[in-house]
Amino acid sequence: MAHGEYKVPGGKLVVADLELTDNDDAARIARASINGDFFLEPDDALEDLNRALTGLPVSATREEIAGAITAALPEGTLMIGFDESAVATAVRRALGRATGWEDHQWEVLPAVNLPIQLNVALDQVLTEEVGAGRRPPLMRLWDWSERAVVIGSFQSLANEVDAEAAAELEAVVVRRISGGGAMFMESGNCITYSLCFPQSLVDGLSFADSYPFLDSWVMEALDKVGVQAEYKPLNDIVSAAEGEGQGRKIGGAAQKRLANGGMLHHVTMSYDIDAERMTQVLRIGREKLSDKGHRSAVKRVDPLRSQTGLPREEIMEVFTRTFAERHGASVASIRPHELARAEQLVAQKFGTDAWTARVP
């Protein structure tokens, strides 16, 4: 028997109890029982749903499972609080093809002050290590001392960064492996963390749904420090508090999926940003802001310091404690060989003009 559960965000719990054939080379689902607190009309559609799963190979993809369910359900069937994809995720969790937070032993890596290029390189190294199964999935907080601009993997260097202003301010410019937009990072002006984990954790989730799913713990942490926040698709965390500041950006997320099965989810939140200096270095145009409801990049910045009145270190401690308590994480550290590999990548990749200007 195999058992898997999936809670639909904002919806119902779907449970898959499966009996499998004992043919190791081509195992299939011999019997299926889908249950939970969802609603399904008509009642006997549950029998059709279970029959749709019977006979499927354990290697079936989420799309194949959902497609089999869609084809088997009678016309007019109502699935309330769940859908075909939710069932597919529960089935794949039962089969070990998809995982939940509780299926992993998480680690927290507290902030260590490192050069910004090394922080960026560590994102790649640690995601590779997790994907290869050489270390548990983790949440890592960043720290750094220099002024920097970190641009997204696909951004144009010239279009995003004013080179003269960056040079005048002695800002280090580095390109990260994840997509998304540019970040202006001075010592102590923002809070940045990275999640490194197997892609199985987001199996069954769309790209859009994966962002709030992966940051649900930080919404809890923000609430603990008095910040009301919500996700604005695709990847912005904004203020949810009523008033003039409602909808202003608190932070942004970016992701990268590696070929070895590892995945990176990276978030930077404003703490005490010098918005005028940021706009000197970053070329933030009107088109970028056209769908944000703001005419000025300066007005979009909503620092955590002004909302909480707390020191940055205290907020980071709440983040660490919340993640550890919610996911049973233990405190760990960067391993010597990982740091050495990151230093090597700085010399060969992240510290080179070829990488930084790969999109001129």
N, C-alpha and C positions, 0 to 999 in steps of 0.2 A: 504494500500500500504506500501511496505517496500523498502528502498533504501540503497544500499551499493556500495562502490567504492574500487578498489584496483589498485595501480600503480605497475606494474611489475618492479623490479629493472633492470635498463638498457633497459626496454621495454616500453610497452604502458599502457594506462589507460583502465581498464575494469570496467564497471558500470552495476549493476544489479538492475532493477526495477521490483518488484514482487507484485503480488496481491495474498493474502492468503485467504483460506477458513476461516469461522468464527467458526469452530469447535475447541474450546479451548483444548479439550482432545486429538484430533488427527488432528491438523491443517496441511494442505498441501498447496503446491504452486498451485494456481488456474490458474495463467497466469504469464509468464515470458517475460521480454524484456531485452536482453543483448545488451549493446551498448558501444561505446568508440572510441578511435582514432586508434584502431588496424586495421590489414588487414586480410581479410578472403576470401578465394577462394574455391569453387565458391560462388557467392553472396547468392544463395538460401540456402547455408549451415547454414545461420543464423536462418532460420525457423526451421531446424532440431535441432539446438542447443537449441532454445527456447522450442521446443516440448519435448526435453529430460528432461528439468527441470519441466515441468508441471506434477503435480501429485505426485512429491516427497514430503515426509513428512518433516516438518520443522526441525525434529531431525536428518535428514540425515547427515552422516559424510562427511568430505571433500573427502575421498576416494570413497564413494558411489556416490556423485555428479559427480566427475570426471569420474568415471566408466560409469555412465549413458550417459554422453556426448560422451565419446569415442565410446560406442556401437551405438549411434544414428547418428554420423557423417558419411557421405558417404566416401567410400574408395578414397584416393587421396586428401582429404580436406587439405588445407594449412592454418594453424593458424600462422600468422606472428606477432611477438611482444607480443604474449600471448599464453597460452595453457589451457588445461582442468583444471589444478590445479589453475590457476589464476582466471578462472571463478568461480570455487568452492569457493575460498576465498572471492570473491566479493559477492557471494550468501550468504555465512555464515555471512558476515558482515551485509548484509541486514537483516538477520534473528536474529541478535544479538548474534550469536554463535562465531563470530570472531570480533576483534576490531582493530582500528587504533590508532595511537598516540593521535589524536585529540578527541577520544572518552573518554579520561581520563583526570581528573584534577590532574596534576602532582605536586609533591613537590620536593624541593631541600633541603637537609640537609647539611649545611656547615660543614667543618672539625672541629671536637672536639678532643683534645688530650686525648686518652684513651689507656689503656694497650692493647697490641696486641691480647691477648686472648679474651678480651671484644669486640674488633672490629670483630673478627671472630664469636663470639656468636651472635652479633647483626645482622649479615647477616641472620642467621637462624630465629631469633625472628622477624625481620622486614618483611622477606619474608612470614612467617606464618601470621603475622598481615594483610598484603596486600591480601594474598590468602583467608583469612577469611572475607575480606571486612571491617575490623575494621579501616583501614587507607588507604589513597590514594596511588597509586604507586609513587615511589620516586627514586631519584638519591642521593646517600650519598657519600661524600668524607671522606676518612680516615685521621687520624693523630695519631702519637704515638711517644714515646721517646726512648724505649729500642731497642736493637738489637734483631732481630728475624728471624726465618726460618718458613715459612708457607708452609706446604706440601699439596698436593692434596689428596682428599678423598680416592683414591685407590692406592696411592704410598706406597712402602715399606720404612719404617723408616730407616732401616739399609742400604738399597741400595741408598737412597737419601741424607742422612745426615751423616757427619763424627762426631760422638758423642763426641770424644775427642776435636776436634777443636771447636765444638759448646760450650762445657763446658769451654774451655780456654778463649773463647771470650765472655762468659756469654750471649750467645744467647738463647732466649726463643724459643723452638720448639713447634709448635701447628699444628694440622691437621684441615683443613676447611671442609665444607660439599660439596663443589663443586669439580669436577674432575680437570684434568690438572696437570701442573708441579709445582715444588717447587719454592718459591720466597725467596730471601735473602733481608731482609728489615731492614735498619738502619734508624735512625731518619733523615728525610730530604733527603733520597737518592732516593726515588721514589714517584710516584703519583698513588694512588689507589682509585678506586671508585666502588660502587656497585649499580646496578639497581635492584629494587624489583618491580614486576608487575604481573598482571594476565597472565596466559599462553595464553589467548585469543589473546593477542597482536601478538603472533608468529604463530597463527593458519594458516595452509597452507604453512608454510615455513619449508624447511628441516633444520636439525641441522646445516649444513654447511652454508646455506643462512641466518640463524638467527643471526650469529655473525656479519657480516658486516651491517645487517639491524639495529641491536641494537646499533651499534657504529657509525652510519652515522653522528650523531651530533658531536661526538668527532673528526671525520676527519675534519669537518668544524672548530672546535676549534683549532686543530693543525695547520691548514692552516693559521688561524689568527695570530698565534705566529711564523709563518715562517717555519713550518715543513711540508714537503711533505711526506705523508704516504699513505699506501695502505694495504689491507688485504692479507695475504698469508695463504691459507687454511691449517689447519682448523681454527686455533684460534690465529695466530700471526699477530701483527701489525708491519710492517717493513717500513724502509725508502724507499721512491720512488724517492728521488733526484738522479740525475745522478752523477756518479763518484765512487770513491773507497768505499764510505759508502752505496751504493745502495744495498738494500736487507737485511741490518743489522737490527736486531730485536730492536724495540722500546718498545714493550710491548706484553703481552699475556692475553687472556681472558679465563674464565671458567664459567660453568653454572651448575645449579641444579634445577630440577623441583620437587616441593613438591606435595604430594598426595592431598592437599586441593586446588590445582589450582594456588598456588603462584609459581613464578619463580624467580631465582636469576641469574644475569649476572654480573660477577666480572672481573675487569681489573686492572692490575698493569703495569705501565710504568716506565722505567728507567729515573731517573733525574740526579743523580750524584753518580752512584754505584762504590764502590771500588771493581773492578773486581777481583783483586788478592785475596782479603779477601773472596769474594764470592766463588771462586773456592777452597779455603781452607775448607770451611764449606760444600759446596754442592759437591756430587760425580757426576759430569757431564762427562759421558763417551763418547767414540767415536761413539757408536751406536746411542746415542741421537742426535749427530750432523751430522750423516751420510747423511741425506737428506737435510741439511741446507746450504750446500755449504761453510761451514767454518770448519777448523780443530781445532779451539780453541774457547772455550766458551767466553774467554776474548774479542776476536775480534767480537763476536756477539753483545756485549753490545754497544748501541748507545745512550748515555745519552741525555736527552732533554736540559740539561744545556749547553752542548757544541754546540748544534744546534741553540739555541735561544739566549743565553747570558742573559736570564731573570731569576729573582728570582723564586724559586718554588712557592711561594705564589701568584705571579702575574699570572703564568700559571694556577694555580688552580682557580683563580678568573675568568680568561677567560673561563675555563671549565664551571664554575657555571653560568656565564652570558649567554654563548652560549646555554646551555641546557634550561635555564629559558626563553630566548627569543624565541627559536625555538619551545618549547612545552608549552609555557604559564604557566610555573611552578611558584609556590609561595614558598617563603622561610619558612621552618618549622624546627622543632627540634625533638630530641629523647624524647619521653614521659617518665615520671617517671616509670610507670609500665613496659615499655619496657626495660629500663635500669635495673630494678630490676630483671626481668626475665632473661636478659642476664647474670647478675652476678650469678644468680642461676645456669645457664647452665655452666658457667665457673667452678663452684664448683663441679657440678655433671658430667660434660662431657668434655669440652674443656681443662680443667686444669688437667685432670687425665691421668695417664699412660695407662689405659685401652683403652681410645679413641686415644691418640696420637700414641700408638704402636699397634693399632688394626690390621694393616698389619705390622708385625714385620720387 
